[in-house]
Amino acid sequence: MRENIVIIPTYNEKDNIDSIIRCVLELSVEFDILIVDDGSPDGTADIVKKLMGEYPDNVFILERSGKLGLGTAYIAGFKWCLKNGYTYIYEMDADFSHNPLDLINLHNACIKGADVAVGSRYKTGINVVNWPMSRILLSFGASKYVRFITGMKLTDTTAGFVCYNKKVLETINLDNIKMIGYAFQIEMKFKAWLHKFKIEEVTIVFTDRQKGVSKMSGGIVGEAIFGVIKMKLQSVFNRKKYLS
């Protein structure tokens, strides 16, 4: 049975996808890769399929019809990975903002007992490269806001570089996850925390993409701001239903 698999959602990542896949496959720890592509018109899926010919036992793809949201991409990926028997399931961006080498640190944290390992930009200060100050303040402030509203003791509540032990994903009702944008990351951590899983933060350095276009938008920020309040209220007044 294979142990580790990295889910990488993609939309128009032809400039990065070949390199990120090869970097992950060259690590000292063995990781398989599942690409969840939302109908990229730039040919991202075609590049992945060529790599599947080189690495038929390690690279896989789920193709979807269009941009259906980051959260739904990860949920589709989680279900595929659980069905195929993986123990440690990772989230990572395609654009090298997450250093593939840090997958090993997330892996080690879970091997040592963490149920969820979070690659944190803020555990030891602000470890972000090439972001304008406005975006740093937005991201750092959002994590502080989420921590205040939810009560989670995490410095980087919005982080998208994460490893889940399969038991976490088997416990959380993935069909009941409501957030579809970047706030999905908050909701997953919050539900893992409410289920009392052990969440450990691992310090990383986050480097903004050098190639391709950012997917951040005002709607994504709005979902996070208002969705977190709704999420917290549901967990307080109807926790059993919220966790069902």
VENKA-V5639 format. One line per field, one symbol per residue. ss: DSSP state (H for helix, E for strand, C for the rest). burial: # if it has 9 or more other C-alpha atoms within 8 Angstrom, else .. Layout:
ss: ???
burial: ???
This chain:
ss: CCCEEEEEEECCCCCCHHHHHHHHHCCCCCCEEEEEECCCCCCHHHHHHHHHHHCCCCEEEEECCCCCCHHHHHHHHHHHHHHCCCCEEEECCCCCCCCCCHHHHHHHHHHCCCCEEEEECCCCCCCEECCCHHHHHHHHHHHHHHHHHHCCCCCCCCCCCEEEEHHHHHHCCHHHCCCCCCHHHHHHHHHHHHCCCCEEEEECCEECCCCCCCCCCHHHHHHHHHHHHHHHHHHHHCHHHHHC
burial: ...###########.###.##.###.#...##########..###.###.##...#.#######.....######.##..##...###############.#.####.##...##########...##..#....#..##.###.##.##.#..############.##..##...#.###############...#############..#.......#.####.###.##.##...#...#.
